[in-house]
Amino acid sequence: MKHLSSGSISRQTGFSILEVLISMVVLSTGLLAVANLQVTALRGNQSAYLASLAAQQAQDMAERMNANPVGVSANQYDAVDTTIPAVPVDCQSATCTPAQLAVYDHSRWNTANQTLLPGGAGVVHHDAASGIFLIGVRWSDKQLAGANGWQAGSAAATVCGAPQANTRCFLLRHVA
């Protein structure tokens, strides 16, 4: 039989269960942080996507106005608001007057705003003194978490109306 002397104590090698559990907690916390970062990035991407759609829609109205200079000079685009007017004539298949084309543009544009953007609507505001048109597109954005998307008294308030919770407003200045 072999006797162990006090100088030959065996040492444990490997991990204890406690060390493994601590490692799992640290790893799990790190993975949860990465998942949270991914979710935040996806939300930011969605918000940026909606802003780019709003910019495209504002540019669309500017191009519509450029295509109808007679309607612009006759102030036909000054009344573009968030409503969707009834279209008297389909200007894609029939010849329209500049006034009819302005109504057609108004209807098609705000229909597209509603389709593409959550709570989407567009407005055109003409500052007669400067000759500049402010084209505003507003939409709902949950990322604001109850905050207003623009300030009272700002150009956005002039075009998009009073600030609203969870709503953003994109403005485009256009000289026709």
C-alpha positions as CSV (number, residue, x, y, z in Angstrom):
1,M,0.0,0.0,0.0
2,K,1.2,3.4,-0.9
3,H,1.2,6.2,1.6
4,L,1.1,9.9,0.7
5,S,3.5,12.1,2.5
6,S,2.7,15.7,3.3
7,G,4.9,16.9,0.4
8,S,3.1,14.9,-2.3
9,I,-0.4,16.4,-2.3
10,S,-2.2,16.0,-5.7
11,R,-3.5,19.2,-7.3
12,Q,-6.8,19.5,-9.1
13,T,-6.7,20.4,-12.8
14,G,-9.5,21.7,-15.0
15,F,-12.5,24.0,-14.3
16,S,-14.8,24.0,-11.4
17,I,-18.6,24.2,-11.9
18,L,-18.6,27.7,-10.5
19,E,-16.1,28.9,-13.0
20,V,-18.1,27.4,-15.8
21,L,-21.3,29.0,-14.6
22,I,-19.6,32.4,-14.3
23,S,-18.3,32.0,-17.9
24,M,-21.8,31.2,-19.1
25,V,-23.3,34.3,-17.4
26,V,-20.6,36.5,-18.9
27,L,-21.1,35.0,-22.4
28,S,-24.9,35.2,-22.1
29,T,-24.7,38.9,-21.1
30,G,-22.5,39.6,-24.0
31,L,-24.7,37.9,-26.5
32,L,-27.8,39.7,-25.2
33,A,-26.0,43.0,-25.6
34,V,-25.1,42.1,-29.2
35,A,-28.7,41.1,-29.9
36,N,-29.9,44.4,-28.4
37,L,-27.5,46.3,-30.6
38,Q,-28.8,44.5,-33.7
39,V,-32.4,45.4,-32.8
40,T,-31.4,49.0,-32.3
41,A,-29.6,49.1,-35.7
42,L,-32.6,47.6,-37.4
43,R,-34.9,50.2,-36.0
44,G,-32.5,52.9,-37.1
45,N,-32.4,51.5,-40.5
46,Q,-36.2,51.5,-40.7
47,S,-36.3,55.1,-39.7
48,A,-33.7,56.0,-42.2
49,Y,-35.6,54.1,-44.9
50,L,-38.8,56.1,-44.2
51,A,-36.8,59.3,-44.3
52,S,-35.4,58.4,-47.7
53,L,-38.9,57.6,-49.0
54,A,-40.1,61.0,-47.7
55,A,-37.2,62.7,-49.5
56,Q,-38.1,60.8,-52.8
57,Q,-41.7,61.8,-52.4
58,A,-40.8,65.5,-51.9
59,Q,-38.6,65.3,-55.0
60,D,-41.4,63.7,-56.9
61,M,-43.7,66.7,-56.3
62,A,-40.9,69.1,-57.3
63,E,-40.5,67.2,-60.6
64,R,-44.3,67.2,-61.1
65,M,-44.2,71.0,-60.6
66,N,-41.3,71.4,-63.0
67,A,-43.4,69.4,-65.6
68,N,-46.3,71.9,-65.2
69,P,-44.8,75.4,-65.2
70,V,-48.1,77.0,-66.4
71,G,-49.9,75.4,-63.5
72,V,-47.2,76.6,-61.1
73,S,-47.4,80.2,-62.4
74,A,-51.2,80.1,-62.1
75,N,-50.9,79.1,-58.4
76,Q,-52.4,75.7,-58.9
77,Y,-49.9,74.0,-56.6
78,D,-50.5,76.5,-53.7
79,A,-53.5,74.6,-52.5
80,V,-51.8,71.2,-52.2
81,D,-52.7,69.9,-48.8
82,T,-53.0,66.5,-47.1
83,T,-56.3,65.6,-48.7
84,I,-56.7,63.4,-51.8
85,P,-58.9,65.2,-54.2
86,A,-61.1,63.5,-56.7
87,V,-59.4,63.4,-60.1
88,P,-61.7,64.8,-62.9
89,V,-59.5,63.5,-65.7
90,D,-56.9,60.7,-65.9
91,C,-54.0,62.8,-67.2
92,Q,-52.0,59.7,-68.2
93,S,-54.5,58.7,-70.9
94,A,-56.1,62.1,-71.8
95,T,-54.9,65.6,-72.5
96,C,-55.3,67.8,-69.4
97,T,-55.3,71.5,-68.7
98,P,-52.6,72.8,-66.4
99,A,-55.2,73.1,-63.6
100,Q,-56.4,69.5,-64.2
101,L,-52.8,68.3,-64.2
102,A,-52.2,70.0,-60.8
103,V,-55.2,68.3,-59.3
104,Y,-54.1,65.0,-60.8
105,D,-50.6,65.5,-59.4
106,H,-52.0,66.4,-56.0
107,S,-54.1,63.3,-55.9
108,R,-51.5,60.9,-57.2
109,W,-48.8,62.3,-54.9
110,N,-50.7,62.1,-51.7
111,T,-52.1,58.6,-52.6
112,A,-48.4,57.5,-53.0
113,N,-47.5,59.2,-49.7
114,Q,-50.2,57.3,-47.9
115,T,-49.2,54.0,-49.5
116,L,-45.5,54.3,-49.0
117,L,-45.3,55.9,-45.6
118,P,-47.1,55.1,-42.3
119,G,-49.5,58.0,-41.8
120,G,-47.9,59.7,-44.8
121,A,-49.2,63.0,-46.2
122,G,-47.8,65.8,-48.2
123,V,-48.2,69.6,-48.3
124,V,-46.9,72.3,-50.6
125,H,-46.6,75.8,-49.2
126,H,-45.8,78.7,-51.4
127,D,-44.0,81.8,-50.0
128,A,-45.1,84.4,-52.5
129,A,-42.6,87.0,-51.2
130,S,-39.6,84.8,-51.9
131,G,-41.1,82.6,-54.7
132,I,-39.9,79.5,-52.9
133,F,-42.1,76.5,-52.5
134,L,-41.7,74.4,-49.3
135,I,-42.7,70.8,-50.0
136,G,-43.3,68.9,-46.8
137,V,-43.9,65.2,-46.3
138,R,-44.9,63.9,-42.9
139,W,-45.1,60.4,-41.5
140,S,-45.4,58.4,-38.3
141,D,-42.2,57.2,-36.8
142,K,-42.3,55.0,-33.7
143,Q,-38.6,55.6,-33.1
144,L,-39.5,59.1,-31.7
145,A,-41.0,57.3,-28.6
146,G,-43.6,60.0,-28.1
147,A,-41.4,63.0,-28.9
148,N,-42.2,65.6,-31.5
149,G,-40.4,65.4,-34.9
150,W,-40.1,69.2,-35.3
151,Q,-40.2,72.4,-33.3
152,A,-43.2,74.8,-33.1
153,G,-42.4,78.0,-35.0
154,S,-40.1,76.2,-37.4
155,A,-40.4,76.0,-41.2
156,A,-41.7,72.4,-40.7
157,A,-44.5,73.8,-38.5
158,T,-45.4,76.2,-41.2
159,V,-45.7,73.4,-43.7
160,C,-46.5,70.2,-41.8
161,G,-48.6,71.9,-39.1
162,A,-48.3,71.8,-35.3
163,P,-45.8,69.4,-34.0
164,Q,-47.2,65.9,-33.3
165,A,-45.9,63.1,-31.2
166,N,-44.3,60.2,-33.1
167,T,-44.4,62.2,-36.4
168,R,-41.6,63.4,-38.6
169,C,-41.6,66.1,-41.3
170,F,-39.2,66.2,-44.3
171,L,-38.9,69.6,-46.1
172,L,-37.7,70.4,-49.5
173,R,-37.2,73.9,-50.7
174,H,-38.1,74.3,-54.4
175,V,-37.8,77.3,-56.7
176,A,-40.1,76.8,-59.6
